[in-house]
Amino acid sequence: MEEIRCGACGRKLGSGVYTHLVIKCPRCGALNTLRATSSLPERLERLSTERATHEPRTHHPLARRQAPPG
């Protein structure tokens, strides 16, 4: 989990995981807008990168067979 602090006064506003958050600081009244650097969770981002670098897998039994000539 990530600690969320006010950008103006540094007060801790909470902690958690977010994609987009807008929160008003109760101490100084500053409006804090936070966005995640990636919308995919880290685990899914890694999976999509791994799949892009490997050849696609197929589980169909006839996928690698060639049609007979003629």
Gaussian input, Z-matrix of N, CA and C with variables (Angstrom, degrees):
# hf/3-21g

backbone

0 1
 N
 C     1     B1
 C     2     B2     1     A1
 N     3     B3     2     A2     1     D1
 C     4     B4     3     A3     2     D2
 C     5     B5     4     A4     3     D3
 N     6     B6     5     A5     4     D4
 C     7     B7     6     A6     5     D5
 C     8     B8     7     A7     6     D6
 N     9     B9     8     A8     7     D7
 C    10    B10     9     A9     8     D8
 C    11    B11    10    A10     9     D9
 N    12    B12    11    A11    10    D10
 C    13    B13    12    A12    11    D11
 C    14    B14    13    A13    12    D12
 N    15    B15    14    A14    13    D13
 C    16    B16    15    A15    14    D14
 C    17    B17    16    A16    15    D15
 N    18    B18    17    A17    16    D16
 C    19    B19    18    A18    17    D17
 C    20    B20    19    A19    18    D18
 N    21    B21    20    A20    19    D19
 C    22    B22    21    A21    20    D20
 C    23    B23    22    A22    21    D21
 N    24    B24    23    A23    22    D22
 C    25    B25    24    A24    23    D23
 C    26    B26    25    A25    24    D24
 N    27    B27    26    A26    25    D25
 C    28    B28    27    A27    26    D26
 C    29    B29    28    A28    27    D27
 N    30    B30    29    A29    28    D28
 C    31    B31    30    A30    29    D29
 C    32    B32    31    A31    30    D30
 N    33    B33    32    A32    31    D31
 C    34    B34    33    A33    32    D32
 C    35    B35    34    A34    33    D33
 N    36    B36    35    A35    34    D34
 C    37    B37    36    A36    35    D35
 C    38    B38    37    A37    36    D36
 N    39    B39    38    A38    37    D37
 C    40    B40    39    A39    38    D38
 C    41    B41    40    A40    39    D39
 N    42    B42    41    A41    40    D40
 C    43    B43    42    A42    41    D41
 C    44    B44    43    A43    42    D42
 N    45    B45    44    A44    43    D43
 C    46    B46    45    A45    44    D44
 C    47    B47    46    A46    45    D45
 N    48    B48    47    A47    46    D46
 C    49    B49    48    A48    47    D47
 C    50    B50    49    A49    48    D48
 N    51    B51    50    A50    49    D49
 C    52    B52    51    A51    50    D50
 C    53    B53    52    A52    51    D51
 N    54    B54    53    A53    52    D52
 C    55    B55    54    A54    53    D53
 C    56    B56    55    A55    54    D54
 N    57    B57    56    A56    55    D55
 C    58    B58    57    A57    56    D56
 C    59    B59    58    A58    57    D57
 N    60    B60    59    A59    58    D58
 C    61    B61    60    A60    59    D59
 C    62    B62    61    A61    60    D60
 N    63    B63    62    A62    61    D61
 C    64    B64    63    A63    62    D62
 C    65    B65    64    A64    63    D63
 N    66    B66    65    A65    64    D64
 C    67    B67    66    A66    65    D65
 C    68    B68    67    A67    66    D66
 N    69    B69    68    A68    67    D67
 C    70    B70    69    A69    68    D68
 C    71    B71    70    A70    69    D69
 N    72    B72    71    A71    70    D70
 C    73    B73    72    A72    71    D71
 C    74    B74    73    A73    72    D72
 N    75    B75    74    A74    73    D73
 C    76    B76    75    A75    74    D74
 C    77    B77    76    A76    75    D75
 N    78    B78    77    A77    76    D76
 C    79    B79    78    A78    77    D77
 C    80    B80    79    A79    78    D78
 N    81    B81    80    A80    79    D79
 C    82    B82    81    A81    80    D80
 C    83    B83    82    A82    81    D81
 N    84    B84    83    A83    82    D82
 C    85    B85    84    A84    83    D83
 C    86    B86    85    A85    84    D84
 N    87    B87    86    A86    85    D85
 C    88    B88    87    A87    86    D86
 C    89    B89    88    A88    87    D87
 N    90    B90    89    A89    88    D88
 C    91    B91    90    A90    89    D89
 C    92    B92    91    A91    90    D90
 N    93    B93    92    A92    91    D91
 C    94    B94    93    A93    92    D92
 C    95    B95    94    A94    93    D93
 N    96    B96    95    A95    94    D94
 C    97    B97    96    A96    95    D95
 C    98    B98    97    A97    96    D96
 N    99    B99    98    A98    97    D97
 C   100   B100    99    A99    98    D98
 C   101   B101   100   A100    99    D99
 N   102   B102   101   A101   100   D100
 C   103   B103   102   A102   101   D101
 C   104   B104   103   A103   102   D102
 N   105   B105   104   A104   103   D103
 C   106   B106   105   A105   104   D104
 C   107   B107   106   A106   105   D105
 N   108   B108   107   A107   106   D106
 C   109   B109   108   A108   107   D107
 C   110   B110   109   A109   108   D108
 N   111   B111   110   A110   109   D109
 C   112   B112   111   A111   110   D110
 C   113   B113   112   A112   111   D111
 N   114   B114   113   A113   112   D112
 C   115   B115   114   A114   113   D113
 C   116   B116   115   A115   114   D114
 N   117   B117   116   A116   115   D115
 C   118   B118   117   A117   116   D116
 C   119   B119   118   A118   117   D117
 N   120   B120   119   A119   118   D118
 C   121   B121   120   A120   119   D119
 C   122   B122   121   A121   120   D120
 N   123   B123   122   A122   121   D121
 C   124   B124   123   A123   122   D122
 C   125   B125   124   A124   123   D123
 N   126   B126   125   A125   124   D124
 C   127   B127   126   A126   125   D125
 C   128   B128   127   A127   126   D126
 N   129   B129   128   A128   127   D127
 C   130   B130   129   A129   128   D128
 C   131   B131   130   A130   129   D129
 N   132   B132   131   A131   130   D130
 C   133   B133   132   A132   131   D131
 C   134   B134   133   A133   132   D132
 N   135   B135   134   A134   133   D133
 C   136   B136   135   A135   134   D134
 C   137   B137   136   A136   135   D135
 N   138   B138   137   A137   136   D136
 C   139   B139   138   A138   137   D137
 C   140   B140   139   A139   138   D138
 N   141   B141   140   A140   139   D139
 C   142   B142   141   A141   140   D140
 C   143   B143   142   A142   141   D141
 N   144   B144   143   A143   142   D142
 C   145   B145   144   A144   143   D143
 C   146   B146   145   A145   144   D144
 N   147   B147   146   A146   145   D145
 C   148   B148   147   A147   146   D146
 C   149   B149   148   A148   147   D147
 N   150   B150   149   A149   148   D148
 C   151   B151   150   A150   149   D149
 C   152   B152   151   A151   150   D150
 N   153   B153   152   A152   151   D151
 C   154   B154   153   A153   152   D152
 C   155   B155   154   A154   153   D153
 N   156   B156   155   A155   154   D154
 C   157   B157   156   A156   155   D155
 C   158   B158   157   A157   156   D156
 N   159   B159   158   A158   157   D157
 C   160   B160   159   A159   158   D158
 C   161   B161   160   A160   159   D159
 N   162   B162   161   A161   160   D160
 C   163   B163   162   A162   161   D161
 C   164   B164   163   A163   162   D162
 N   165   B165   164   A164   163   D163
 C   166   B166   165   A165   164   D164
 C   167   B167   166   A166   165   D165
 N   168   B168   167   A167   166   D166
 C   169   B169   168   A168   167   D167
 C   170   B170   169   A169   168   D168
 N   171   B171   170   A170   169   D169
 C   172   B172   171   A171   170   D170
 C   173   B173   172   A172   171   D171
 N   174   B174   173   A173   172   D172
 C   175   B175   174   A174   173   D173
 C   176   B176   175   A175   174   D174
 N   177   B177   176   A176   175   D175
 C   178   B178   177   A177   176   D176
 C   179   B179   178   A178   177   D177
 N   180   B180   179   A179   178   D178
 C   181   B181   180   A180   179   D179
 C   182   B182   181   A181   180   D180
 N   183   B183   182   A182   181   D181
 C   184   B184   183   A183   182   D182
 C   185   B185   184   A184   183   D183
 N   186   B186   185   A185   184   D184
 C   187   B187   186   A186   185   D185
 C   188   B188   187   A187   186   D186
 N   189   B189   188   A188   187   D187
 C   190   B190   189   A189   188   D188
 C   191   B191   190   A190   189   D189
 N   192   B192   191   A191   190   D190
 C   193   B193   192   A192   191   D191
 C   194   B194   193   A193   192   D192
 N   195   B195   194   A194   193   D193
 C   196   B196   195   A195   194   D194
 C   197   B197   196   A196   195   D195
 N   198   B198   197   A197   196   D196
 C   199   B199   198   A198   197   D197
 C   200   B200   199   A199   198   D198
 N   201   B201   200   A200   199   D199
 C   202   B202   201   A201   200   D200
 C   203   B203   202   A202   201   D201
 N   204   B204   203   A203   202   D202
 C   205   B205   204   A204   203   D203
 C   206   B206   205   A205   204   D204
 N   207   B207   206   A206   205   D205
 C   208   B208   207   A207   206   D206
 C   209   B209   208   A208   207   D207

   B1=1.4470
   B2=1.5176
   B3=1.2872
   B4=1.4600
   B5=1.5264
   B6=1.3312
   B7=1.4566
   B8=1.5249
   B9=1.3248
   B10=1.4656
   B11=1.5251
   B12=1.3436
   B13=1.4672
   B14=1.5257
   B15=1.3357
   B16=1.4600
   B17=1.5280
   B18=1.3198
   B19=1.4499
   B20=1.5184
   B21=1.3330
   B22=1.4639
   B23=1.5289
   B24=1.3243
   B25=1.4709
   B26=1.5236
   B27=1.3087
   B28=1.4553
   B29=1.5224
   B30=1.3109
   B31=1.4628
   B32=1.5208
   B33=1.3308
   B34=1.4584
   B35=1.5256
   B36=1.3293
   B37=1.4594
   B38=1.5199
   B39=1.3168
   B40=1.4530
   B41=1.5113
   B42=1.3280
   B43=1.4614
   B44=1.5188
   B45=1.3217
   B46=1.4511
   B47=1.5036
   B48=1.3183
   B49=1.4561
   B50=1.5223
   B51=1.3099
   B52=1.4590
   B53=1.5263
   B54=1.3274
   B55=1.4610
   B56=1.5213
   B57=1.3209
   B58=1.4685
   B59=1.5262
   B60=1.3296
   B61=1.4593
   B62=1.5170
   B63=1.3286
   B64=1.4630
   B65=1.5273
   B66=1.3400
   B67=1.4580
   B68=1.5319
   B69=1.3436
   B70=1.4592
   B71=1.5228
   B72=1.3179
   B73=1.4611
   B74=1.5338
   B75=1.3417
   B76=1.4636
   B77=1.5356
   B78=1.3313
   B79=1.4635
   B80=1.5254
   B81=1.3478
   B82=1.4670
   B83=1.5289
   B84=1.3262
   B85=1.4641
   B86=1.5216
   B87=1.3296
   B88=1.4719
   B89=1.5201
   B90=1.3209
   B91=1.4522
   B92=1.5329
   B93=1.3201
   B94=1.4609
   B95=1.5219
   B96=1.3157
   B97=1.4556
   B98=1.5233
   B99=1.3158
   B100=1.4574
   B101=1.5240
   B102=1.3129
   B103=1.4626
   B104=1.5268
   B105=1.3214
   B106=1.4629
   B107=1.5219
   B108=1.3353
   B109=1.4623
   B110=1.5268
   B111=1.3220
   B112=1.4551
   B113=1.5177
   B114=1.3215
   B115=1.4523
   B116=1.5244
   B117=1.3383
   B118=1.4538
   B119=1.5190
   B120=1.3166
   B121=1.4576
   B122=1.5291
   B123=1.3236
   B124=1.4647
   B125=1.5265
   B126=1.3223
   B127=1.4603
   B128=1.5219
   B129=1.3211
   B130=1.4635
   B131=1.5228
   B132=1.3200
   B133=1.4600
   B134=1.5278
   B135=1.3303
   B136=1.4592
   B137=1.5231
   B138=1.3312
   B139=1.4610
   B140=1.5227
   B141=1.3235
   B142=1.4606
   B143=1.5245
   B144=1.3338
   B145=1.4590
   B146=1.5263
   B147=1.3362
   B148=1.4584
   B149=1.5193
   B150=1.3132
   B151=1.4673
   B152=1.5225
   B153=1.3145
   B154=1.4608
   B155=1.5247
   B156=1.3351
   B157=1.4588
   B158=1.5234
   B159=1.3258
   B160=1.4587
   B161=1.5167
   B162=1.3240
   B163=1.4575
   B164=1.5254
   B165=1.3107
   B166=1.4594
   B167=1.5286
   B168=1.3093
   B169=1.4590
   B170=1.5130
   B171=1.3039
   B172=1.4505
   B173=1.5180
   B174=1.2998
   B175=1.4523
   B176=1.5254
   B177=1.2929
   B178=1.4526
   B179=1.5261
   B180=1.3476
   B181=1.4580
   B182=1.5305
   B183=1.3182
   B184=1.4620
   B185=1.5259
   B186=1.3028
   B187=1.4657
   B188=1.5282
   B189=1.3192
   B190=1.4735
   B191=1.5214
   B192=1.2814
   B193=1.4749
   B194=1.5138
   B195=1.2895
   B196=1.4666
   B197=1.5170
   B198=1.3002
   B199=1.4672
   B200=1.5338
   B201=1.3341
   B202=1.4613
   B203=1.5207
   B204=1.3587
   B205=1.4610
   B206=1.5128
   B207=1.2855
   B208=1.4509
   B209=1.4318
   A1=109.84
   A2=114.45
   A3=121.07
   A4=110.15
   A5=116.00
   A6=121.43
   A7=108.87
   A8=117.05
   A9=121.75
   A10=107.93
   A11=115.44
   A12=121.19
   A13=110.25
   A14=115.56
   A15=121.70
   A16=108.84
   A17=116.41
   A18=121.13
   A19=113.32
   A20=117.62
   A21=121.05
   A22=112.77
   A23=117.14
   A24=119.30
   A25=113.90
   A26=118.48
   A27=121.81
   A28=115.42
   A29=118.67
   A30=120.93
   A31=109.63
   A32=115.90
   A33=120.27
   A34=108.83
   A35=115.04
   A36=120.61
   A37=111.78
   A38=117.25
   A39=120.99
   A40=110.34
   A41=115.17
   A42=120.88
   A43=107.36
   A44=116.04
   A45=119.57
   A46=111.91
   A47=114.58
   A48=123.33
   A49=106.32
   A50=117.29
   A51=120.15
   A52=110.70
   A53=116.04
   A54=121.39
   A55=109.44
   A56=116.47
   A57=121.75
   A58=106.81
   A59=115.79
   A60=120.04
   A61=109.72
   A62=116.46
   A63=122.20
   A64=105.48
   A65=115.75
   A66=120.02
   A67=109.60
   A68=115.51
   A69=121.24
   A70=108.98
   A71=115.53
   A72=121.08
   A73=109.28
   A74=118.21
   A75=120.07
   A76=113.06
   A77=117.29
   A78=120.24
   A79=111.59
   A80=117.09
   A81=119.28
   A82=113.63
   A83=117.46
   A84=120.77
   A85=114.53
   A86=118.20
   A87=121.04
   A88=110.18
   A89=115.79
   A90=121.89
   A91=107.62
   A92=116.72
   A93=123.04
   A94=109.09
   A95=117.42
   A96=122.82
   A97=107.71
   A98=115.86
   A99=121.38
   A100=109.69
   A101=115.94
   A102=121.45
   A103=108.74
   A104=115.82
   A105=120.43
   A106=109.06
   A107=116.17
   A108=119.91
   A109=110.60
   A110=118.12
   A111=122.34
   A112=107.80
   A113=117.22
   A114=119.78
   A115=111.51
   A116=118.22
   A117=121.01
   A118=110.35
   A119=117.32
   A120=118.28
   A121=110.19
   A122=117.46
   A123=122.28
   A124=112.14
   A125=117.19
   A126=120.79
   A127=111.11
   A128=117.62
   A129=121.44
   A130=111.16
   A131=117.21
   A132=120.86
   A133=110.18
   A134=116.69
   A135=121.38
   A136=110.81
   A137=117.16
   A138=121.03
   A139=111.69
   A140=117.88
   A141=120.78
   A142=110.83
   A143=117.94
   A144=121.47
   A145=110.44
   A146=117.51
   A147=121.20
   A148=110.83
   A149=117.69
   A150=120.78
   A151=111.66
   A152=116.61
   A153=119.97
   A154=111.37
   A155=118.06
   A156=120.35
   A157=112.69
   A158=119.43
   A159=122.20
   A160=110.17
   A161=116.05
   A162=118.63
   A163=108.39
   A164=116.39
   A165=119.38
   A166=110.91
   A167=116.46
   A168=121.93
   A169=109.13
   A170=114.88
   A171=119.34
   A172=107.46
   A173=117.55
   A174=121.86
   A175=111.04
   A176=117.47
   A177=121.55
   A178=108.63
   A179=118.80
   A180=120.63
   A181=114.48
   A182=118.54
   A183=120.97
   A184=112.71
   A185=117.62
   A186=121.35
   A187=112.52
   A188=119.49
   A189=121.26
   A190=112.64
   A191=118.66
   A192=121.87
   A193=110.42
   A194=114.65
   A195=120.03
   A196=108.97
   A197=115.17
   A198=119.98
   A199=109.12
   A200=117.67
   A201=119.65
   A202=110.77
   A203=118.02
   A204=120.00
   A205=111.29
   A206=115.45
   A207=117.78
   A208=115.99
   D1=147.55
   D2=-178.44
   D3=-103.90
   D4=138.03
   D5=177.28
   D6=-79.18
   D7=132.89
   D8=-178.49
   D9=-110.39
   D10=121.10
   D11=-178.35
   D12=-124.03
   D13=155.11
   D14=177.33
   D15=-67.43
   D16=134.59
   D17=179.12
   D18=-72.56
   D19=-20.98
   D20=-178.17
   D21=-91.10
   D22=-49.67
   D23=-174.79
   D24=-111.47
   D25=-12.82
   D26=177.24
   D27=85.87
   D28=3.93
   D29=179.49
   D30=-65.56
   D31=140.30
   D32=177.51
   D33=-72.92
   D34=123.79
   D35=-178.50
   D36=-99.72
   D37=-20.43
   D38=179.28
   D39=163.06
   D40=-170.68
   D41=174.96
   D42=-147.79
   D43=151.00
   D44=-179.58
   D45=159.29
   D46=-169.22
   D47=178.38
   D48=-116.68
   D49=132.68
   D50=-175.61
   D51=-141.99
   D52=157.89
   D53=170.66
   D54=-107.73
   D55=-37.78
   D56=177.04
   D57=-151.46
   D58=127.55
   D59=-177.07
   D60=-141.80
   D61=132.32
   D62=172.62
   D63=-123.81
   D64=121.56
   D65=-177.29
   D66=-141.63
   D67=137.57
   D68=179.86
   D69=-96.02
   D70=129.83
   D71=-179.56
   D72=-71.79
   D73=127.74
   D74=179.35
   D75=-73.43
   D76=-19.93
   D77=-179.46
   D78=-79.78
   D79=-55.86
   D80=-173.09
   D81=-107.97
   D82=-10.09
   D83=177.78
   D84=83.08
   D85=5.34
   D86=179.74
   D87=-70.68
   D88=142.31
   D89=177.19
   D90=-93.58
   D91=117.94
   D92=-177.53
   D93=-103.97
   D94=122.82
   D95=177.44
   D96=-114.06
   D97=121.01
   D98=-177.58
   D99=-123.30
   D100=138.43
   D101=176.45
   D102=-130.09
   D103=145.10
   D104=176.93
   D105=-72.03
   D106=150.20
   D107=178.71
   D108=-73.60
   D109=-25.23
   D110=178.43
   D111=-138.90
   D112=138.11
   D113=-179.80
   D114=-82.39
   D115=-16.27
   D116=177.30
   D117=-89.40
   D118=137.26
   D119=172.73
   D120=-59.71
   D121=152.89
   D122=-173.84
   D123=-55.29
   D124=-40.63
   D125=-178.49
   D126=-63.69
   D127=-44.80
   D128=179.79
   D129=-69.40
   D130=-35.60
   D131=178.61
   D132=-62.83
   D133=-41.80
   D134=178.20
   D135=-64.24
   D136=-42.48
   D137=179.13
   D138=-61.35
   D139=-44.61
   D140=-178.67
   D141=-65.98
   D142=-33.87
   D143=177.09
   D144=-69.22
   D145=-41.90
   D146=179.66
   D147=-64.31
   D148=-41.42
   D149=-179.60
   D150=-65.77
   D151=-32.90
   D152=-179.02
   D153=-70.40
   D154=-27.70
   D155=-177.43
   D156=-90.02
   D157=-18.96
   D158=-179.66
   D159=-100.25
   D160=156.37
   D161=177.68
   D162=-70.49
   D163=147.47
   D164=-176.75
   D165=-64.24
   D166=139.85
   D167=179.33
   D168=-98.83
   D169=141.71
   D170=175.66
   D171=-129.84
   D172=145.69
   D173=-177.90
   D174=-109.97
   D175=12.94
   D176=179.34
   D177=-79.10
   D178=131.06
   D179=-174.90
   D180=-64.48
   D181=-24.07
   D182=-177.85
   D183=-103.61
   D184=12.47
   D185=-172.22
   D186=-64.51
   D187=-34.27
   D188=-175.68
   D189=-99.60
   D190=0.91
   D191=179.12
   D192=-75.96
   D193=147.24
   D194=176.04
   D195=-103.64
   D196=149.62
   D197=177.05
   D198=-69.73
   D199=143.83
   D200=178.38
   D201=-65.09
   D202=146.41
   D203=179.84
   D204=-65.04
   D205=145.05
   D206=170.95
   D207=125.65

